[in-house]
């Protein structure tokens, strides 16, 4: 059973840190954490040199919540954010209608989503259809996440 929380004043002790809602004064520490992560990803070869991981605005949409973890000295040592992401789901398995998406409709939808400050669109394809659909998805500028990241999800 879920516990009702006062998210405006949220804090949660876990191990040797306390997680709490980020405040504007935490932005510098958040930026430093993200830059440190980018340096590590570059060393691992996941992020090209000179590039930065895309970052939403931490205190406004599409970010829904930003938390920071403070140690006992009050120093921010970690953080996380939850971002609103569009999830595109096609309602049938018809391939003929899928073609229209790569003929320009996907670009129109992307512009519409971007105008509403979304940064990402996910599409989940059953493995069974992956090979047949991958060409069209690449034409629509989707990047297969399996090449760089493992994709995990949790149903709510």
C-alpha positions as CSV (number, residue, x, y, z in Angstrom):
1,X,0.0,0.0,0.0
2,X,1.4,3.4,-1.0
3,X,2.1,5.9,1.8
4,X,0.8,9.4,1.3
5,X,3.6,11.9,1.4
6,X,4.0,15.6,1.7
7,X,6.0,16.0,-1.4
8,X,6.6,19.7,-0.9
9,X,8.6,19.0,2.2
10,X,9.6,15.4,1.3
11,X,12.7,13.8,2.8
12,X,13.7,10.2,3.1
13,X,16.7,8.8,5.0
14,X,18.3,5.9,3.1
15,X,21.7,4.5,4.3
16,X,24.1,7.4,4.9
17,X,22.2,10.0,2.9
18,X,18.9,11.9,3.1
19,X,16.9,12.3,-0.1
20,X,14.9,15.6,-0.4
21,X,13.2,17.8,-3.0
22,X,15.7,19.8,-4.9
23,X,15.6,23.6,-4.5
24,X,16.9,26.3,-6.9
25,X,20.1,26.7,-4.7
26,X,20.9,23.0,-5.6
27,X,21.3,23.7,-9.3
28,X,25.1,24.2,-9.2
29,X,25.6,20.9,-7.3
30,X,23.2,19.2,-9.7
31,X,25.2,20.6,-12.7
32,X,28.4,19.4,-11.1
33,X,27.0,15.9,-10.6
34,X,25.8,15.7,-14.2
35,X,29.2,16.9,-15.5
36,X,31.0,14.3,-13.4
37,X,28.7,11.6,-14.9
38,X,29.4,12.9,-18.4
39,X,33.1,12.7,-17.8
40,X,32.7,9.1,-16.7
41,X,30.5,8.2,-19.7
42,X,33.2,9.8,-22.0
43,X,35.9,7.6,-20.4
44,X,33.7,4.5,-20.9
45,X,33.2,5.5,-24.6
46,X,29.4,5.9,-24.2
47,X,29.4,9.7,-24.7
48,X,31.5,11.3,-27.4
49,X,34.2,13.8,-26.4
50,X,32.8,17.3,-26.4
51,X,29.2,16.2,-26.0
52,X,27.0,16.6,-22.9
53,X,24.1,14.4,-21.9
54,X,20.8,16.1,-22.7
55,X,19.4,17.8,-19.6
56,X,15.9,19.2,-19.1
57,X,15.2,22.2,-16.9
58,X,15.4,20.7,-13.4
59,X,12.8,22.9,-11.8
60,X,10.1,22.9,-14.5
61,X,8.3,20.7,-17.1
62,X,9.2,18.3,-18.6
63,X,10.9,17.5,-15.2
64,X,8.2,16.4,-12.9
65,X,10.3,16.0,-9.7
66,X,14.0,16.4,-8.9
67,X,15.5,14.9,-5.7
68,X,19.0,15.4,-4.2
69,X,20.8,13.2,-1.7
70,X,22.7,15.0,1.0
71,X,25.3,13.4,3.3
72,X,25.4,14.1,7.0
73,X,27.4,17.3,6.3
74,X,24.6,18.7,4.1
75,X,26.6,18.2,0.9
76,X,24.7,17.1,-2.2
77,X,26.3,13.8,-3.3
78,X,23.7,12.5,-5.7
79,X,20.4,13.2,-7.3
80,X,17.7,12.0,-9.6
81,X,15.0,13.5,-11.7
82,X,11.8,12.1,-13.2
83,X,10.9,13.5,-16.6
84,X,7.7,13.4,-18.6
85,X,8.3,11.3,-21.7
86,X,5.9,10.8,-24.6
87,X,5.2,7.1,-25.4
88,X,4.1,6.5,-28.9
89,X,1.9,3.4,-29.4
90,X,0.6,2.3,-32.7
91,X,-2.9,0.8,-32.4
92,X,-2.5,-1.9,-35.0
93,X,0.1,-4.1,-36.7
94,X,-0.7,-2.7,-40.2
95,X,2.5,-1.9,-42.0
96,X,0.9,0.1,-44.8
97,X,-0.3,2.8,-42.3
98,X,3.1,2.7,-40.5
99,X,4.6,4.0,-43.8
100,X,2.8,7.4,-43.4
101,X,4.6,8.0,-40.2
102,X,8.0,8.0,-41.9
103,X,6.6,10.1,-44.8
104,X,6.4,13.2,-42.6
105,X,3.8,12.6,-39.9
106,X,6.5,11.7,-37.4
107,X,8.2,15.0,-38.0
108,X,5.0,16.9,-37.5
109,X,4.3,15.0,-34.2
110,X,7.8,15.6,-33.0
111,X,7.4,19.4,-33.6
112,X,4.1,19.3,-31.8
113,X,5.7,17.5,-28.8
114,X,8.7,19.8,-28.8
115,X,6.4,22.9,-28.8
116,X,5.0,21.4,-25.5
117,X,8.6,21.0,-24.1
118,X,8.8,17.3,-24.4
119,X,12.4,16.1,-25.1
120,X,11.9,12.4,-25.7
121,X,9.5,10.0,-27.5
122,X,9.7,6.3,-26.8
123,X,8.3,3.6,-29.0
124,X,8.3,0.0,-27.9
125,X,8.4,-2.6,-30.6
126,X,7.9,-6.3,-29.9
127,X,11.2,-8.1,-30.6
128,X,9.3,-10.3,-33.1
129,X,8.6,-7.3,-35.3
130,X,11.9,-5.4,-34.6
131,X,13.6,-6.3,-37.9
132,X,10.6,-5.5,-40.0
133,X,10.0,-2.1,-38.3
134,X,13.6,-1.0,-37.7
135,X,14.0,0.6,-41.1
136,X,10.9,2.7,-40.8
137,X,11.8,3.7,-37.2
138,X,15.3,4.8,-38.3
139,X,13.7,6.9,-41.1
140,X,11.7,8.6,-38.4
141,X,14.9,9.4,-36.6
142,X,14.3,7.0,-33.7
143,X,17.5,5.6,-32.2
144,X,17.5,2.0,-31.0
145,X,18.3,2.2,-27.3
146,X,19.8,-1.3,-27.2
147,X,22.9,0.1,-28.9
148,X,23.7,2.4,-26.0
149,X,21.5,1.6,-23.0
150,X,19.4,-1.1,-21.5
151,X,15.7,0.0,-21.4
152,X,13.9,-0.9,-18.2
153,X,10.3,0.0,-17.3
154,X,8.0,-0.3,-14.4
155,X,4.2,-0.5,-14.8
156,X,2.4,1.7,-12.3
